[in-house]
Amino acid sequence: SGNVWEWTSSARTDNYEASATTNTTYRAVRGGSYKSGANSCRVAYRNFFQPSERRNDLGLRLAEDVE
């Protein structure tokens, strides 16, 4: 958290209600980056970028499913 913005698989929505409009042009990123202010460097903070966005403070997290 706070190193780079982490891409998520979530599309942008106006709210979290079941009838919310989904905007597939933007994807959610979370956690802030080293260039962000302190209040946006937390896991619960969300921002939105287009999937084609390329920046040096955007990344992703790889995880392995171990059983």
PQR file with spaces between the fields and no chain letter, atoms N, CA, C, O and H, PARSE charges and radii, in Angstrom:
ATOM       1  N    SER     1       0.836   -1.183    0.000 -0.4000 1.5000
ATOM       2  CA   SER     1       0.000    0.000    0.000 -0.0000 2.0000
ATOM       3  C    SER     1       0.882    1.248    0.000  0.5500 1.7000
ATOM       4  O    SER     1       1.786    1.376    0.826 -0.5500 1.4000
ATOM       5  N    GLY     2       0.618    2.154   -0.918 -0.4000 1.5000
ATOM       6  CA   GLY     2       1.373    3.387   -0.959 -0.0000 2.0000
ATOM       7  C    GLY     2       2.597    3.361   -1.846  0.5500 1.7000
ATOM       8  O    GLY     2       3.214    4.405   -2.055 -0.5500 1.4000
ATOM       9  H    GLY     2      -0.116    2.050   -1.589  0.4000 1.0000
ATOM      10  N    ASN     3       2.975    2.204   -2.378 -0.4000 1.5000
ATOM      11  CA   ASN     3       4.120    2.124   -3.270 -0.0000 2.0000
ATOM      12  C    ASN     3       3.698    2.519   -4.688  0.5500 1.7000
ATOM      13  O    ASN     3       4.247    3.459   -5.262 -0.5500 1.4000
ATOM      14  H    ASN     3       2.473    1.356   -2.208  0.4000 1.0000
ATOM      15  N    VAL     4       2.727    1.804   -5.248 -0.4000 1.5000
ATOM      16  CA   VAL     4       2.126    2.137   -6.541 -0.0000 2.0000
ATOM      17  C    VAL     4       0.619    1.920   -6.432  0.5500 1.7000
ATOM      18  O    VAL     4       0.156    1.140   -5.600 -0.5500 1.4000
ATOM      19  H    VAL     4       2.281    1.040   -4.782  0.4000 1.0000
ATOM      20  N    TRP     5      -0.145    2.619   -7.280 -0.4000 1.5000
ATOM      21  CA   TRP     5      -1.580    2.341   -7.377 -0.0000 2.0000
ATOM      22  C    TRP     5      -1.736    0.907   -7.855  0.5500 1.7000
ATOM      23  O    TRP     5      -1.046    0.497   -8.788 -0.5500 1.4000
ATOM      24  H    TRP     5       0.231    3.253   -7.956  0.4000 1.0000
ATOM      25  N    GLU     6      -2.622    0.138   -7.244 -0.4000 1.5000
ATOM      26  CA   GLU     6      -2.859   -1.249   -7.647 -0.0000 2.0000
ATOM      27  C    GLU     6      -4.113   -1.324   -8.501  0.5500 1.7000
ATOM      28  O    GLU     6      -5.185   -0.884   -8.085 -0.5500 1.4000
ATOM      29  H    GLU     6      -3.183    0.471   -6.486  0.4000 1.0000
ATOM      30  N    TRP     7      -3.974   -1.890   -9.710 -0.4000 1.5000
ATOM      31  CA   TRP     7      -5.136   -2.121  -10.568 -0.0000 2.0000
ATOM      32  C    TRP     7      -6.049   -3.143   -9.905  0.5500 1.7000
ATOM      33  O    TRP     7      -5.575   -4.083   -9.267 -0.5500 1.4000
ATOM      34  H    TRP     7      -3.104   -2.248  -10.048  0.4000 1.0000
ATOM      35  N    THR     8      -7.365   -2.959  -10.054 -0.4000 1.5000
ATOM      36  CA   THR     8      -8.337   -3.960   -9.629 -0.0000 2.0000
ATOM      37  C    THR     8      -9.137   -4.396  -10.855  0.5500 1.7000
ATOM      38  O    THR     8      -8.992   -3.805  -11.925 -0.5500 1.4000
ATOM      39  H    THR     8      -7.750   -2.195  -10.572  0.4000 1.0000
ATOM      40  N    SER     9      -9.955   -5.393  -10.720 -0.4000 1.5000
ATOM      41  CA   SER     9     -10.791   -5.834  -11.837 -0.0000 2.0000
ATOM      42  C    SER     9     -12.140   -5.115  -11.856  0.5500 1.7000
ATOM      43  O    SER     9     -12.982   -5.403  -12.707 -0.5500 1.4000
ATOM      44  H    SER     9     -10.074   -5.873   -9.850  0.4000 1.0000
ATOM      45  N    SER    10     -12.351   -4.184  -10.930 -0.4000 1.5000
ATOM      46  CA   SER    10     -13.633   -3.489  -10.811 -0.0000 2.0000
ATOM      47  C    SER    10     -13.758   -2.338  -11.791  0.5500 1.7000
ATOM      48  O    SER    10     -12.840   -1.532  -11.940 -0.5500 1.4000
ATOM      49  H    SER    10     -11.668   -3.950  -10.239  0.4000 1.0000
ATOM      50  N    ALA    11     -14.906   -2.268  -12.461 -0.4000 1.5000
ATOM      51  CA   ALA    11     -15.221   -1.114  -13.301 -0.0000 2.0000
ATOM      52  C    ALA    11     -15.759   -0.004  -12.412  0.5500 1.7000
ATOM      53  O    ALA    11     -16.200   -0.258  -11.291 -0.5500 1.4000
ATOM      54  H    ALA    11     -15.652   -2.923  -12.340  0.4000 1.0000
ATOM      55  N    ARG    12     -15.724    1.214  -12.906 -0.4000 1.5000
ATOM      56  CA   ARG    12     -16.216    2.351  -12.136 -0.0000 2.0000
ATOM      57  C    ARG    12     -17.730    2.305  -12.048  0.5500 1.7000
ATOM      58  O    ARG    12     -18.410    2.085  -13.051 -0.5500 1.4000
ATOM      59  H    ARG    12     -15.366    1.421  -13.817  0.4000 1.0000
ATOM      60  N    THR    13     -18.264    2.513  -10.844 -0.4000 1.5000
ATOM      61  CA   THR    13     -19.703    2.631  -10.640 -0.0000 2.0000
ATOM      62  C    THR    13     -19.992    3.918   -9.895  0.5500 1.7000
ATOM      63  O    THR    13     -19.146    4.430   -9.163 -0.5500 1.4000
ATOM      64  H    THR    13     -17.712    2.691  -10.029  0.4000 1.0000
ATOM      65  N    ASP    14     -21.202    4.438  -10.087 -0.4000 1.5000
ATOM      66  CA   ASP    14     -21.585    5.672   -9.404 -0.0000 2.0000
ATOM      67  C    ASP    14     -21.769    5.452   -7.908  0.5500 1.7000
ATOM      68  O    ASP    14     -21.502    6.351   -7.110 -0.5500 1.4000
ATOM      69  H    ASP    14     -21.890    4.022  -10.682  0.4000 1.0000
ATOM      70  N    ASN    15     -22.219    4.274   -7.526 -0.4000 1.5000
ATOM      71  CA   ASN    15     -22.352    3.900   -6.116 -0.0000 2.0000
ATOM      72  C    ASN    15     -22.381    2.376   -6.041  0.5500 1.7000
ATOM      73  O    ASN    15     -22.236    1.703   -7.061 -0.5500 1.4000
ATOM      74  H    ASN    15     -22.435    3.543   -8.174  0.4000 1.0000
ATOM      75  N    TYR    16     -22.566    1.838   -4.859 -0.4000 1.5000
ATOM      76  CA   TYR    16     -22.520    0.383   -4.698 -0.0000 2.0000
ATOM      77  C    TYR    16     -23.899   -0.255   -4.612  0.5500 1.7000
ATOM      78  O    TYR    16     -24.017   -1.399   -4.174 -0.5500 1.4000
ATOM      79  H    TYR    16     -22.684    2.385   -4.031  0.4000 1.0000
ATOM      80  N    GLU    17     -24.943    0.457   -5.019 -0.4000 1.5000
ATOM      81  CA   GLU    17     -26.280   -0.114   -5.047 -0.0000 2.0000
ATOM      82  C    GLU    17     -26.394   -1.099   -6.203  0.5500 1.7000
ATOM      83  O    GLU    17     -25.638   -1.008   -7.170 -0.5500 1.4000
ATOM      84  H    GLU    17     -24.847    1.387   -5.375  0.4000 1.0000
ATOM      85  N    ALA    18     -27.320   -2.027   -6.116 -0.4000 1.5000
ATOM      86  CA   ALA    18     -27.495   -3.041   -7.162 -0.0000 2.0000
ATOM      87  C    ALA    18     -27.850   -2.421   -8.507  0.5500 1.7000
ATOM      88  O    ALA    18     -27.510   -2.983   -9.548 -0.5500 1.4000
ATOM      89  H    ALA    18     -27.935   -2.101   -5.331  0.4000 1.0000
ATOM      90  N    SER    19     -28.523   -1.280   -8.508 -0.4000 1.5000
ATOM      91  CA   SER    19     -28.952   -0.646   -9.753 -0.0000 2.0000
ATOM      92  C    SER    19     -27.955    0.407  -10.255  0.5500 1.7000
ATOM      93  O    SER    19     -28.290    1.198  -11.137 -0.5500 1.4000
ATOM      94  H    SER    19     -28.799   -0.823   -7.662  0.4000 1.0000
ATOM      95  N    ALA    20     -26.761    0.425   -9.715 -0.4000 1.5000
ATOM      96  CA   ALA    20     -25.773    1.450  -10.078 -0.0000 2.0000
ATOM      97  C    ALA    20     -25.356    1.324  -11.544  0.5500 1.7000
ATOM      98  O    ALA    20     -25.265    0.226  -12.091 -0.5500 1.4000
ATOM      99  H    ALA    20     -26.489   -0.217   -8.999  0.4000 1.0000
ATOM     100  N    THR    21     -25.109    2.465  -12.153 -0.4000 1.5000
ATOM     101  CA   THR    21     -24.621    2.498  -13.527 -0.0000 2.0000
ATOM     102  C    THR    21     -23.144    2.135  -13.540  0.5500 1.7000
ATOM     103  O    THR    21     -22.370    2.665  -12.743 -0.5500 1.4000
ATOM     104  H    THR    21     -25.183    3.358  -11.708  0.4000 1.0000
ATOM     105  N    THR    22     -22.748    1.246  -14.426 -0.4000 1.5000
ATOM     106  CA   THR    22     -21.345    0.839  -14.534 -0.0000 2.0000
ATOM     107  C    THR    22     -20.707    1.514  -15.733  0.5500 1.7000
ATOM     108  O    THR    22     -21.248    1.483  -16.839 -0.5500 1.4000
ATOM     109  H    THR    22     -23.377    0.814  -15.073  0.4000 1.0000
ATOM     110  N    ASN    23     -19.558    2.120  -15.507 -0.4000 1.5000
ATOM     111  CA   ASN    23     -18.801    2.779  -16.562 -0.0000 2.0000
ATOM     112  C    ASN    23     -17.589    1.919  -16.863  0.5500 1.7000
ATOM     113  O    ASN    23     -16.623    1.919  -16.100 -0.5500 1.4000
ATOM     114  H    ASN    23     -19.119    2.145  -14.609  0.4000 1.0000
ATOM     115  N    THR    24     -17.628    1.188  -17.963 -0.4000 1.5000
ATOM     116  CA   THR    24     -16.527    0.271  -18.279 -0.0000 2.0000
ATOM     117  C    THR    24     -15.331    0.970  -18.915  0.5500 1.7000
ATOM     118  O    THR    24     -14.327    0.326  -19.220 -0.5500 1.4000
ATOM     119  H    THR    24     -18.412    1.188  -18.583  0.4000 1.0000
ATOM     120  N    THR    25     -15.431    2.288  -19.117 -0.4000 1.5000
ATOM     121  CA   THR    25     -14.306    3.046  -19.665 -0.0000 2.0000
ATOM     122  C    THR    25     -13.187    3.177  -18.633  0.5500 1.7000
ATOM     123  O    THR    25     -12.017    3.297  -18.998 -0.5500 1.4000
ATOM     124  H    THR    25     -16.246    2.811  -18.869  0.4000 1.0000
ATOM     125  N    TYR    26     -13.542    3.155  -17.347 -0.4000 1.5000
ATOM     126  CA   TYR    26     -12.565    3.331  -16.273 -0.0000 2.0000
ATOM     127  C    TYR    26     -12.525    2.109  -15.378  0.5500 1.7000
ATOM     128  O    TYR    26     -13.543    1.449  -15.167 -0.5500 1.4000
ATOM     129  H    TYR    26     -14.493    3.057  -17.051  0.4000 1.0000
ATOM     130  N    ARG    27     -11.346    1.810  -14.853 -0.4000 1.5000
ATOM     131  CA   ARG    27     -11.152    0.727  -13.889 -0.0000 2.0000
ATOM     132  C    ARG    27     -10.657    1.318  -12.577  0.5500 1.7000
ATOM     133  O    ARG    27      -9.967    2.337  -12.556 -0.5500 1.4000
ATOM     134  H    ARG    27     -10.519    2.346  -15.024  0.4000 1.0000
ATOM     135  N    ALA    28     -11.021    0.662  -11.491 -0.4000 1.5000
ATOM     136  CA   ALA    28     -10.628    1.130  -10.170 -0.0000 2.0000
ATOM     137  C    ALA    28      -9.173    0.761   -9.885  0.5500 1.7000
ATOM     138  O    ALA    28      -8.708   -0.325  -10.231 -0.5500 1.4000
ATOM     139  H    ALA    28     -11.582   -0.166  -11.508  0.4000 1.0000
ATOM     140  N    VAL    29      -8.478    1.683   -9.252 -0.4000 1.5000
ATOM     141  CA   VAL    29      -7.152    1.433   -8.697 -0.0000 2.0000
ATOM     142  C    VAL    29      -7.238    1.772   -7.218  0.5500 1.7000
ATOM     143  O    VAL    29      -8.084    2.571   -6.819 -0.5500 1.4000
ATOM     144  H    VAL    29      -8.856    2.565   -8.971  0.4000 1.0000
ATOM     145  N    ARG    30      -6.389    1.187   -6.408 -0.4000 1.5000
ATOM     146  CA   ARG    30      -6.470    1.431   -4.970 -0.0000 2.0000
ATOM     147  C    ARG    30      -5.100    1.614   -4.354  0.5500 1.7000
ATOM     148  O    ARG    30      -4.091    1.195   -4.920 -0.5500 1.4000
ATOM     149  H    ARG    30      -5.701    0.537   -6.732  0.4000 1.0000
ATOM     150  N    GLY    31      -5.072    2.240   -3.198 -0.4000 1.5000
ATOM     151  CA   GLY    31      -3.887    2.265   -2.369 -0.0000 2.0000
ATOM     152  C    GLY    31      -2.940    3.435   -2.524  0.5500 1.7000
ATOM     153  O    GLY    31      -2.013    3.558   -1.724 -0.5500 1.4000
ATOM     154  H    GLY    31      -5.892    2.580   -2.738  0.4000 1.0000
ATOM     155  N    GLY    32      -3.119    4.300   -3.506 -0.4000 1.5000
ATOM     156  CA   GLY    32      -2.212    5.423   -3.664 -0.0000 2.0000
ATOM     157  C    GLY    32      -0.823    5.000   -4.114  0.5500 1.7000
ATOM     158  O    GLY    32      -0.547    3.812   -4.279 -0.5500 1.4000
ATOM     159  H    GLY    32      -3.873    4.201   -4.156  0.4000 1.0000
ATOM     160  N    SER    33       0.044    5.980   -4.310 -0.4000 1.5000
ATOM     161  CA   SER    33       1.408    5.689   -4.732 -0.0000 2.0000
ATOM     162  C    SER    33       2.380    6.571   -3.962  0.5500 1.7000
ATOM     163  O    SER    33       1.982    7.369   -3.113 -0.5500 1.4000
ATOM     164  H    SER    33      -0.181    6.946   -4.176  0.4000 1.0000
ATOM     165  N    TYR    34       3.634    6.416   -4.270 -0.4000 1.5000
ATOM     166  CA   TYR    34       4.659    7.222   -3.606 -0.0000 2.0000
ATOM     167  C    TYR    34       4.495    8.709   -3.915  0.5500 1.7000
ATOM     168  O    TYR    34       5.049    9.547   -3.203 -0.5500 1.4000
ATOM     169  H    TYR    34       3.957    5.769   -4.960  0.4000 1.0000
ATOM     170  N    LYS    35       3.744    9.051   -4.967 -0.4000 1.5000
ATOM     171  CA   LYS    35       3.496   10.448   -5.319 -0.0000 2.0000
ATOM     172  C    LYS    35       2.211   10.999   -4.706  0.5500 1.7000
ATOM     173  O    LYS    35       1.911   12.180   -4.875 -0.5500 1.4000
ATOM     174  H    LYS    35       3.294    8.371   -5.545  0.4000 1.0000
ATOM     175  N    SER    36       1.444   10.164   -3.995 -0.4000 1.5000
ATOM     176  CA   SER    36       0.144   10.556   -3.454 -0.0000 2.0000
ATOM     177  C    SER    36       0.266   11.161   -2.064  0.5500 1.7000
ATOM     178  O    SER    36       1.263   10.976   -1.366 -0.5500 1.4000
ATOM     179  H    SER    36       1.687    9.203   -3.857  0.4000 1.0000
ATOM     180  N    GLY    37      -0.777   11.889   -1.684 -0.4000 1.5000
ATOM     181  CA   GLY    37      -0.859   12.411   -0.326 -0.0000 2.0000
ATOM     182  C    GLY    37      -1.131   11.294    0.666  0.5500 1.7000
ATOM     183  O    GLY    37      -1.537   10.202    0.268 -0.5500 1.4000
ATOM     184  H    GLY    37      -1.587   12.040   -2.251  0.4000 1.0000
ATOM     185  N    ALA    38      -0.918   11.546    1.937 -0.4000 1.5000
ATOM     186  CA   ALA    38      -1.041   10.520    2.975 -0.0000 2.0000
ATOM     187  C    ALA    38      -2.437    9.908    3.049  0.5500 1.7000
ATOM     188  O    ALA    38      -2.561    8.705    3.277 -0.5500 1.4000
ATOM     189  H    ALA    38      -0.589   12.433    2.260  0.4000 1.0000
ATOM     190  N    ASN    39      -3.493   10.706    2.860 -0.4000 1.5000
ATOM     191  CA   ASN    39      -4.845   10.164    2.999 -0.0000 2.0000
ATOM     192  C    ASN    39      -5.234    9.223    1.853  0.5500 1.7000
ATOM     193  O    ASN    39      -6.180    8.451    2.011 -0.5500 1.4000
ATOM     194  H    ASN    39      -3.393   11.683    2.674  0.4000 1.0000
ATOM     195  N    SER    40      -4.552    9.254    0.716 -0.4000 1.5000
ATOM     196  CA   SER    40      -4.875    8.328   -0.369 -0.0000 2.0000
ATOM     197  C    SER    40      -3.979    7.092   -0.367  0.5500 1.7000
ATOM     198  O    SER    40      -4.154    6.209   -1.207 -0.5500 1.4000
ATOM     199  H    SER    40      -3.783    9.881    0.587  0.4000 1.0000
ATOM     200  N    CYS    41      -3.032    7.013    0.549 -0.4000 1.5000
ATOM     201  CA   CYS    41      -2.138    5.845    0.632 -0.0000 2.0000
ATOM     202  C    CYS    41      -2.669    4.831    1.632  0.5500 1.7000
ATOM     203  O    CYS    41      -1.994    4.485    2.602 -0.5500 1.4000
ATOM     204  H    CYS    41      -2.890    7.731    1.231  0.4000 1.0000
ATOM     205  N    ARG    42      -3.875    4.362    1.387 -0.4000 1.5000
ATOM     206  CA   ARG    42      -4.480    3.317    2.202 -0.0000 2.0000
ATOM     207  C    ARG    42      -5.287    2.414    1.289  0.5500 1.7000
ATOM     208  O    ARG    42      -5.765    2.859    0.246 -0.5500 1.4000
ATOM     209  H    ARG    42      -4.423    4.642    0.599  0.4000 1.0000
ATOM     210  N    VAL    43      -5.445    1.173    1.659 -0.4000 1.5000
ATOM     211  CA   VAL    43      -6.073    0.169    0.807 -0.0000 2.0000
ATOM     212  C    VAL    43      -7.514    0.530    0.457  0.5500 1.7000
ATOM     213  O    VAL    43      -7.968    0.220   -0.644 -0.5500 1.4000
ATOM     214  H    VAL    43      -5.057    0.811    2.507  0.4000 1.0000
ATOM     215  N    ALA    44      -8.236    1.169    1.355 -0.4000 1.5000
ATOM     216  CA   ALA    44      -9.643    1.483    1.117 -0.0000 2.0000
ATOM     217  C    ALA    44      -9.839    2.632    0.134  0.5500 1.7000
ATOM     218  O    ALA    44     -10.945    2.802   -0.379 -0.5500 1.4000
ATOM     219  H    ALA    44      -7.867    1.421    2.250  0.4000 1.0000
ATOM     220  N    TYR    45      -8.817    3.418   -0.144 -0.4000 1.5000
ATOM     221  CA   TYR    45      -8.953    4.562   -1.054 -0.0000 2.0000
ATOM     222  C    TYR    45      -8.988    4.081   -2.497  0.5500 1.7000
ATOM     223  O    TYR    45      -8.175    3.249   -2.899 -0.5500 1.4000
ATOM     224  H    TYR    45      -7.919    3.280    0.273  0.4000 1.0000
ATOM     225  N    ARG    46      -9.931    4.604   -3.274 -0.4000 1.5000
ATOM     226  CA   ARG    46     -10.079    4.224   -4.674 -0.0000 2.0000
ATOM     227  C    ARG    46      -9.933    5.433   -5.587  0.5500 1.7000
ATOM     228  O    ARG    46     -10.301    6.549   -5.219 -0.5500 1.4000
ATOM     229  H    ARG    46     -10.591    5.280   -2.947  0.4000 1.0000
ATOM     230  N    ASN    47      -9.406    5.209   -6.754 -0.4000 1.5000
ATOM     231  CA   ASN    47      -9.354    6.199   -7.823 -0.0000 2.0000
ATOM     232  C    ASN    47      -9.676    5.437   -9.104  0.5500 1.7000
ATOM     233  O    ASN    47      -9.816    4.215   -9.069 -0.5500 1.4000
ATOM     234  H    ASN    47      -9.107    4.303   -7.053  0.4000 1.0000
ATOM     235  N    PHE    48      -9.794    6.127  -10.226 -0.4000 1.5000
ATOM     236  CA   PHE    48     -10.182    5.470  -11.468 -0.0000 2.0000
ATOM     237  C    PHE    48      -9.332    5.965  -12.621  0.5500 1.7000
ATOM     238  O    PHE    48      -9.125    7.169  -12.778 -0.5500 1.4000
ATOM     239  H    PHE    48      -9.680    7.120  -10.255  0.4000 1.0000
ATOM     240  N    PHE    49      -8.837    5.029  -13.432 -0.4000 1.5000
ATOM     241  CA   PHE    49      -8.058    5.338  -14.626 -0.0000 2.0000
ATOM     242  C    PHE    49      -8.574    4.488  -15.782  0.5500 1.7000
ATOM     243  O    PHE    49      -9.194    3.445  -15.572 -0.5500 1.4000
ATOM     244  H    PHE    49      -9.005    4.051  -13.304  0.4000 1.0000
ATOM     245  N    GLN    50      -8.315    4.939  -16.988 -0.4000 1.5000
ATOM     246  CA   GLN    50      -8.626    4.124  -18.152 -0.0000 2.0000
ATOM     247  C    GLN    50      -7.617    2.982  -18.229  0.5500 1.7000
ATOM     248  O    GLN    50      -6.451    3.170  -17.882 -0.5500 1.4000
ATOM     249  H    GLN    50      -7.812    5.786  -17.159  0.4000 1.0000
ATOM     250  N    PRO    51      -8.049    1.793  -18.682 -0.5600 1.5000
ATOM     251  CA   PRO    51      -7.119    0.652  -18.758  0.2800 2.0000
ATOM     252  C    PRO    51      -5.893    0.910  -19.634  0.5500 1.7000
ATOM     253  O    PRO    51      -4.865    0.255  -19.461 -0.5500 1.4000
ATOM     254  N    SER    52      -5.988    1.842  -20.560 -0.4000 1.5000
ATOM     255  CA   SER    52      -4.845    2.150  -21.425 -0.0000 2.0000
ATOM     256  C    SER    52      -3.836    3.097  -20.771  0.5500 1.7000
ATOM     257  O    SER    52      -2.783    3.373  -21.346 -0.5500 1.4000
ATOM     258  H    SER    52      -6.823    2.374  -20.700  0.4000 1.0000
ATOM     259  N    GLU    53      -4.149    3.588  -19.589 -0.4000 1.5000
ATOM     260  CA   GLU    53      -3.271    4.533  -18.870 -0.0000 2.0000
ATOM     261  C    GLU    53      -1.933    3.881  -18.560  0.5500 1.7000
ATOM     262  O    GLU    53      -1.889    2.751  -18.074 -0.5500 1.4000
ATOM     263  H    GLU    53      -5.004    3.363  -19.122  0.4000 1.0000
ATOM     264  N    ARG    54      -0.846    4.584  -18.838 -0.4000 1.5000
ATOM     265  CA   ARG    54       0.499    4.094  -18.536 -0.0000 2.0000
ATOM     266  C    ARG    54       1.217    5.149  -17.703  0.5500 1.7000
ATOM     267  O    ARG    54       1.422    6.276  -18.155 -0.5500 1.4000
ATOM     268  H    ARG    54      -0.882    5.502  -19.232  0.4000 1.0000
ATOM     269  N    ARG    55       1.595    4.779  -16.492 -0.4000 1.5000
ATOM     270  CA   ARG    55       2.291    5.685  -15.574 -0.0000 2.0000
ATOM     271  C    ARG    55       3.290    4.877  -14.771  0.5500 1.7000
ATOM     272  O    ARG    55       3.156    3.661  -14.633 -0.5500 1.4000
ATOM     273  H    ARG    55       1.428    3.864  -16.124  0.4000 1.0000
ATOM     274  N    ASN    56       4.287    5.557  -14.245 -0.4000 1.5000
ATOM     275  CA   ASN    56       5.292    4.833  -13.453 -0.0000 2.0000
ATOM     276  C    ASN    56       4.849    4.602  -12.015  0.5500 1.7000
ATOM     277  O    ASN    56       5.600    4.027  -11.226 -0.5500 1.4000
ATOM     278  H    ASN    56       4.396    6.545  -14.357  0.4000 1.0000
ATOM     279  N    ASP    57       3.635    5.042  -11.658 -0.4000 1.5000
ATOM     280  CA   ASP    57       3.126    4.776  -10.316 -0.0000 2.0000
ATOM     281  C    ASP    57       1.863    3.909  -10.346  0.5500 1.7000
ATOM     282  O    ASP    57       1.061    3.949   -9.414 -0.5500 1.4000
ATOM     283  H    ASP    57       3.025    5.509  -12.299  0.4000 1.0000
ATOM     284  N    LEU    58       1.685    3.122  -11.422 -0.4000 1.5000
ATOM     285  CA   LEU    58       0.589    2.153  -11.540 -0.0000 2.0000
ATOM     286  C    LEU    58       1.185    0.752  -11.598  0.5500 1.7000
ATOM     287  O    LEU    58       2.177    0.526  -12.292 -0.5500 1.4000
ATOM     288  H    LEU    58       2.337    3.090  -12.179  0.4000 1.0000
ATOM     289  N    GLY    59       0.590   -0.178  -10.880 -0.4000 1.5000
ATOM     290  CA   GLY    59       1.089   -1.545  -10.898 -0.0000 2.0000
ATOM     291  C    GLY    59      -0.009   -2.518  -10.549  0.5500 1.7000
ATOM     292  O    GLY    59      -1.190   -2.172  -10.582 -0.5500 1.4000
ATOM     293  H    GLY    59      -0.216    0.006  -10.317  0.4000 1.0000
ATOM     294  N    LEU    60       0.370   -3.719  -10.219 -0.4000 1.5000
ATOM     295  CA   LEU    60      -0.588   -4.742   -9.815 -0.0000 2.0000
ATOM     296  C    LEU    60       0.073   -5.677   -8.828  0.5500 1.7000
ATOM     297  O    LEU    60       1.292   -5.682   -8.662 -0.5500 1.4000
ATOM     298  H    LEU    60       1.330   -3.999  -10.192  0.4000 1.0000
ATOM     299  N    ARG    61      -0.756   -6.462   -8.182 -0.4000 1.5000
ATOM     300  CA   ARG    61      -0.257   -7.411   -7.195 -0.0000 2.0000
ATOM     301  C    ARG    61      -0.497   -8.819   -7.711  0.5500 1.7000
ATOM     302  O    ARG    61      -1.605   -9.147   -8.135 -0.5500 1.4000
ATOM     303  H    ARG    61      -1.747   -6.458   -8.317  0.4000 1.0000
ATOM     304  N    LEU    62       0.515   -9.639   -7.677 -0.4000 1.5000
ATOM     305  CA   LEU    62       0.387  -11.037   -8.078 -0.0000 2.0000
ATOM     306  C    LEU    62       0.206  -11.885   -6.827  0.5500 1.7000
ATOM     307  O    LEU    62       0.893  -11.690   -5.825 -0.5500 1.4000
ATOM     308  H    LEU    62       1.416   -9.374   -7.333  0.4000 1.0000
ATOM     309  N    ALA    63      -0.720  -12.822   -6.900 -0.4000 1.5000
ATOM     310  CA   ALA    63      -0.959  -13.706   -5.773 -0.0000 2.0000
ATOM     311  C    ALA    63      -1.088  -15.142   -6.262  0.5500 1.7000
ATOM     312  O    ALA    63      -1.593  -15.392   -7.356 -0.5500 1.4000
ATOM     313  H    ALA    63      -1.278  -12.980   -7.715  0.4000 1.0000
ATOM     314  N    GLU    64      -0.635  -16.067   -5.455 -0.4000 1.5000
ATOM     315  CA   GLU    64      -0.737  -17.479   -5.803 -0.0000 2.0000
ATOM     316  C    GLU    64      -1.780  -18.120   -4.907  0.5500 1.7000
ATOM     317  O    GLU    64      -1.774  -17.913   -3.694 -0.5500 1.4000
ATOM     318  H    GLU    64      -0.224  -15.863   -4.566  0.4000 1.0000
ATOM     319  N    ASP    65      -2.671  -18.893   -5.497 -0.4000 1.5000
ATOM     320  CA   ASP    65      -3.693  -19.604   -4.748 -0.0000 2.0000
ATOM     321  C    ASP    65      -3.111  -20.947   -4.309  0.5500 1.7000
ATOM     322  O    ASP    65      -2.939  -21.853   -5.125 -0.5500 1.4000
ATOM     323  H    ASP    65      -2.676  -19.061   -6.483  0.4000 1.0000
ATOM     324  N    VAL    66      -2.812  -21.066   -3.037 -0.4000 1.5000
ATOM     325  CA   VAL    66      -2.205  -22.283   -2.498 -0.0000 2.0000
ATOM     326  C    VAL    66      -3.249  -23.020   -1.679  0.5500 1.7000
ATOM     327  O    VAL    66      -3.892  -22.444   -0.801 -0.5500 1.4000
ATOM     328  H    VAL    66      -2.951  -20.330   -2.374  0.4000 1.0000
ATOM     329  N    GLU    67      -3.405  -24.292   -1.978 -0.4000 1.5000
ATOM     330  CA   GLU    67      -4.388  -25.092   -1.224 -0.0000 2.0000
ATOM     331  C    GLU    67      -3.698  -26.025   -0.275  0.5500 1.7000
ATOM     332  O    GLU    67      -4.359  -26.776    0.443 -0.5500 1.4000
ATOM     333  H    GLU    67      -2.883  -24.759   -2.691  0.4000 1.0000
